[in-house]
Amino acid sequence: MRSADADGSARMPIFRRQLLQNAAAGFAMPALAEMLSAQDDAASPPQLTPKIKRVIFLFMYGGPSSIDTFDYKPQLKRDHGNPLPFNKPRVQFRDTKNLFGSPWKFRQYGDSGSWVSDLFPYVARHVDKLTFVHSLHGSNAAHGGALLKIHTGSDTFVRPGMGAWISYGLGTENNNLPAFVTIDPTLNHGGVQNYGAAFLPTQHQGVRVHGKIATINDLKPSSPEALQRQKLELLRSLNQQQFSDVGADSALDSRIKSFELAFRMQREAPAALDLTTESQEIHRLYGIDDDRTAAFGRQCLLARRLAERGVRFIQCTHREGESITWDDHSNLVKHHPQLATAVDKPIAGLLADLQQRGLLEDTLVMWGGEFGRTPTAEGNDGRDHNPHGFTWWLAGGGLKPGFHFGSTDEYGYYAVQNRVHIHDLHATLLHLLGLDHERLTWRFSGRDFRLTDVHGRVVQEILG
């Protein structure tokens, strides 16, 4: 964990190349350089007792409808077609009409008796592993601002992503792989800012992996290792000269670390990304044998493989191409089943696989979108954006399994009981990793910044 000076400024470790320079060792000593690299990138000690080591974030891009998936609202069904009996939000994304009851049946599952709609029959079998937060709320009804808020804690400024903060706070468990990997992220609505490092050192930004994993397996090194080492040695000598001329340069140091990580990834990344080494049974478990579920199944299986190899934060983003996302302003009855089918079996497979490998006890799995949908109809068959009350579920170490926290009103519009803001979600996430959200800071432009800004509380009620 990074510490701070008495004035509150972040005290950064000595750059390893600066240390080499001061020791008159130079960059001609690759063994020493690699040793220092491993020390620099090793995991930092947490501030609190951690409950988990890593996070897998299953992000449903576009905003799935909570009231059609995991937030059962029988009164909404009963009052279908009637006007909403209370005021709509002052600021709305689009105009909506009367109440629109869910077209899908809900059933109770597990010892917890959790209600789940027929859209998620596979995930429903795992409800006793899940912790539901039904009272999440944000501050932005537009996709761009809402995505940034979920990922970075700010919907107005460029800030580091969740994974970048975690990489900065804890480092990596595997020197040959990045601490933060994002699989098939959308380049819309904030784009790279959602997984960037902003003012943190750039080595903490997310490494983007294309969702079509099969194409990655065909990659080969562009030149022999010996030649690549020679190129790195040349870069080291040039960088040493720049350090000698102008002194320490954090941007250059981060760039060097990125080159070195790319070189080291050649040792381990090809094997980590090679899904063909998994058994047919595992492929079936994740739905990779079915065209409807194969794409997200590959993402989830890759997430498990990266998690067991020490990657701290892995994000899987789901959308059916760029044209069909969970953003169903119309065609809800057509698109939500298609979208849910694509992720239901892969997610259930991931939960089962993590548990059977003993990984679920120290991994946090998070499922959700940037907001929910309105209980009032847009047109004849759609729902508008709703950041005022929506559901996420979590699973893994340190949580109460089969537990439901918070609630929305009887129609699912507003979070009304035990409200959980996005800042609270972030604070709880960091707490589970052993990080105090108020102490994980970086000084930039004259003030200390953190993922939760000046807000956030740990939701103690959901902790096991």
N, C-alpha and C positions, 0 to 999 in steps of 0.2 A: 504494500500500500504506500502511495506517495505521501510524504509528510509536508508540513508547511513551516515556514519561518515564523518568527515572533510577530512580524507585521502581517501575517496571513498569506504571504506570497508562497507559491508552490516551490519547494526546494527540489530541483531536478537532480538525478544522479549525474556524476561526471560522465561526459561522453567517452565511450571506450576508445575512440580514435584520439581524443585529446589526451587520455591517459597514456596511450601508446607513445604519442608524440612527446609528452613530458618525461616519459621514462626513456627517451632516446632509443626506443625499440624500433620504431618505424613500421611501415606496413609490409615490409618484406618478410614478416614472421607470421605466416598464415595460421600456424598452429595456435600461437598465442592469441591472434585475432579471433579465431573461432571459439577459443575457450572463453574469452571475454564476451563474445557475442552470446554464448549460452548463458553466462552469468547475468548479462544485461536483460535478457528476455525471459529469464526464469520467473516463475510465479511469485508475486509479492505476497507477504503475509496479510491475511485479512484482519480487519479491525475488531470483528465480533466472531463468535463461534459460528462457522458456516453450517448450514443444513444441506446445501447442495454445492456441486462443483461446476455445473454447466446448465445452459438453458437451450431449449429447442422451441422456437416461436413459430407457430403455424398461423400465418397471417392470411386471412380471407379478404382479398382486395376487393373493395367496392362497398362493403358493409352488409353482411348477412342479416336477415330479419330475425331478431331474438324471439319475437312472438310467434314465429313459425317454426322454431327449432327447439329452444331450451327454456323459454319463459312462458309457461302455460297460463293462458288467460281465458277461462271458461266464460266470463262475463262478456268479453269481447265477442265471442262466438254467439252468445245469446242476444246481444244488442246489435248484431250485424245490420248495417243499413241505416241505423239511427244516427242523428247528429252527435258529435262529441259533447258530453254534458258539462265541459269546462273549457276554459280558454286555451287556444293553441299558443305556442311560443310567439313572443313579440316579433322575432326575426325567424322567418321560415325560408327554406331553400326554394321550394315551389309550393303552389297552392294545392291543398288536398280537400276532399269532400267528407263524406260520412264514414262511419266506422266500417272496417273491413275485417271480418272474422277470418281466422286462419282456415285455409282450405284443407289442412291436414289434421288427422286425428293425433291426439297425444295419448300415450300409455305410460304406466308406471313400471319402473324396472328396478331390479336389485333390492338388497336389504334396505337401502335408503328410501325406496319408493319414489325415486326421482322421475319426474315427468319429462318425457322426450317425445318429439313428434316422429311420425313415420318417415320423415326425411332422413333420419340417422339411425337405422336399425342396428348397425354394427357398433357404433360408438355407444349406443344405449346399453350394450352388454357390459360396458366398463364403467357405468355410472358410480359404482362404489369406490372407484379409484379417483373420481373427479371432485374438485372443489369448485362450486358454482358461485360466481359473483354476479348477482342480478341487478345491481344498483350502480353500475359504472356510468359515469357521465363525463362529458368533455365540454369544450367551449367553442367549437367551430362546426358549422353545418355544411361546409364545402370540403370536397375530397382533399384538395391540396393542403389546406390548413389542418384538417383532421389527421391526415397521414403524418404530417410533421409533428403534430402534438403527440400522437401515439409513439412515434419512433424517437423523437428528440426532446419531448417535454415542452416545446415551444412551437406555436403556430404562426409566429410573426418574424422570428429571427433565425439565422443559420446557426444551429447548435450541433454538438456531436450526437450521434445516434446512441441508443442503449448499448449496443454491442461495443461501440468505441469506448464508452465510459467503463464498461466491464473489463475490456482489454487493458485500459490504462490502470484501473484499480487493482487488477489481479495478475496481469501478465498472461503468459501462455503456459499450458502444461506440456506442450510439445513444440520444441524449437524448430521442427521441420515443417510445421503447419501453422497457418495464421490462427490467432485467437478468435477471430470473428469472420464467419463465412455467411454470405447471403446467397441463396439459391434462387435464380430466376426472378430477381426483383423487378418490379415495374419501373420503367423510366419516366412515367407520368407522375403528376401530382407530387412534386418535390424531388422526384428522381433520386439522383445520387446523394442529395442532401439527407435523405432518410437513413442512409448507412455510411455517411461520411464521418470524418473526424473533426471537421470545422477547425477550431483553434488548438485542439489537442495535436500532438505529434502525429504525422500522417501514417505511421506504421500501425496505428490503432483503427484505421478505417476498415470497413468490411471488404473482404475479397469476394468479388462477384463470380459465381459459378453458373454457367448456362444450364438451363433446365434440361436440355437434351444431352443427358449424360453420355450416351453412346458415342457422340462425336468427340468427347474428351478422351475416351479410352483409346482413340486412334492417334493421339498426339505423341510425338517423339521429340527428344531434345534436338534443337536446331544445329548443334555442333558438339563434338566430343567433350567429355568432362575436362580433359587436360587443357583444351583450348579455352573453355569457359573460365577455368581457373586463371589462365594467363590474362584474360580480359578483365577479370575482377582485380587481379594484381595491378594492372595498369590503372584501373579506376582508383584503387587505393593510393597509388603513388600520386595521381593527380589531385585527389582529395587531400592528401597529406600536404601537398604544396599549397592548396587553398587555405587549409587550416593554419599553415605557417605564415601565410600572407595576411589573412584577415581575422584569424582567431576562430573561436568556436562558432558554429553556424548550425542551429537546430534544424533548419529546413534541409540543409545538405545532409546532416546526420540521419534524418528520417528517410531521405531518399536512398542513402547508402543501405540502411536497414532493409528497405524494400527490395533492392537488388539482391542482397544477401539472402533474404527470405525466399525470393523466387528461385535462387540457385539451390537452396536447401530443400525446397519443396519437390524438386525433381527426384529426391531420394524416396519420398514417402507418398506424395500426392497421387501418382499413377496407381499405386496399389489401393489407396483409400477410395479412389473414384471408380475402381474396376468392379462393377456390380456382377460381372459374370462369374466371380469366384463364390458367390452365394448359391446355396442349394435351390433346387426348384421348389422345395417346400417353403422356403423363405420368400421366393418370388410370388408364390401363390398367396402367402400370408399378407403381403403388401398389395396384392391386386395387380402385379406387374404382368401377369398372364392375360389380362383383360384390357382391351383397347380403351374402355371407358375409364379405367382407374390407373392405367400404366404410368401416365405422366406424373401424377402426384405421388403414386407409389414409389417411383424412382427417387423423387425428392425426399420422401420420408425415410427410405432405406439409406440413402446417402447421409441423411442427418444422423441416423443411428451410427453409421460407420465413422463419421467424423467425431461424434460424441465420445465413442469408446477409444478414440485416438487422441483425445485431449483438447479438442477445440472447445472454447469456452461458450461461445454464443453462435448458434446456427439458426438462420431464419429460412423457412420455406414459404414462398408466396404463391397463392393459388388464384388462377384465373383461367378461363377456357379461351386462350388466345387473347388478343387485345380487344375483341369485339364483345365477348360475353364475360362479364364479371358479376359479382354479387350485387351490383347496382341496379336492381330491378325496379325502375320507374314504371315499367310496363312488362307484360309477359311474365309476371311472377310465377304463375302456375306452370308455365313451360320451362323457365330457366332455373328456378330454385331446385327442382328435383334433379336436373342435369348436373348442376354444380355440386349438390350434396352427394350424389352418387359418385362423382369423381374423387371425393376426398374421404368419404365415410369409411370404406374398407381400409384404405391406406393408413388412416389415423388409428383405427382400431388395431391394425397390424403393428404399428409403431408402439402403441401402449403395451400390447401383449409381448412384443419382442424385447422391449426395454425391461419389462418385469422379469421375463424368463432368464435374462442375462444379468440380473442384479443391478441394472443401471438406473431403474426408475427411482430407487431410494435416494440417489444423490443427483438426480436430474430433475429440472423443472420443465414441464411441457405447458405451453400457453397457447390457447386457441381463441381467436377473435378477429374482428375487423375494426375499421377506424370509427365506426358508429353503428347504430341499429337502423331500423326502419319505422316509419310512423304506423300507428294502428288505424289511421284514416287513409282512405283510398286516394291514389293519384290516378285519374282516369278510371277505367273499368277494372284494371287488373295490375295495379302497381302500388308501390309504397315509396314515400319520399324519405330523405335522409332524416335521421333522428339521433342527435348527440346527447339528448337529455336523459336518456335511460336505456341501457342495453346490457347484454349479458356476455361475459367471457367465462370460460372455465380453465382451471389450472389442474395439473396433476403432478405428483412427485413428492420428493422429500420435504419434510418440514411442514406439511399441510394436513388439515383435517380431511380425510377422504370421505366421500359420500355426504358432503356438507354443503348447505346452501346458505348464502349470506346476502342480506339486503333484499330489497324488492322494489319493483315499480308499482305504479297505481294499477287499479283493476283492469285497465286497458293496455298498459305497457308503454305509456307515453313518457312519464317522468319518473326518475328515481326518487323515491319518497322515504324509504326506511334504510338506515345505515348506508347512507350514500358514500360511494367510493369514487373519488376523482382520479383522473389519470395520474396525477402527481402521487397520489396514495398508492396506486398500483406500482409505480416505479420505485417508490420508497420500500415497498414490501419485497419487490424483486431483489433489490440490492441487499436488503436485510437477510434474505435467505442465503445469499452468496457470502455473507459475512462482512458486508460493507455498510457503514453508517452513511446514509444519504446526505446528512448534514456536514460530514467531514470529507466526503469524496469531492474535492473541489479543484479548480484550476484557475489561476489568476490571469486575467486577460483584460486589457484596456482599463486597468485601474480598479477592477473589482473581482471578487471571487464568483465563479460560476459553478453550478452543479446541475445534474440531470433534473432534479425537482425544483430548481430555481430557489425561491424563498418559501416554498410550500411543502406539502406532503406529510403524511403520517403513516407509519407502519400499521397495517390492518392486522392487529394482534389477534382479533377474533377468529381468523381463519387458520392461524398457525397451530400446528399439532404439538 
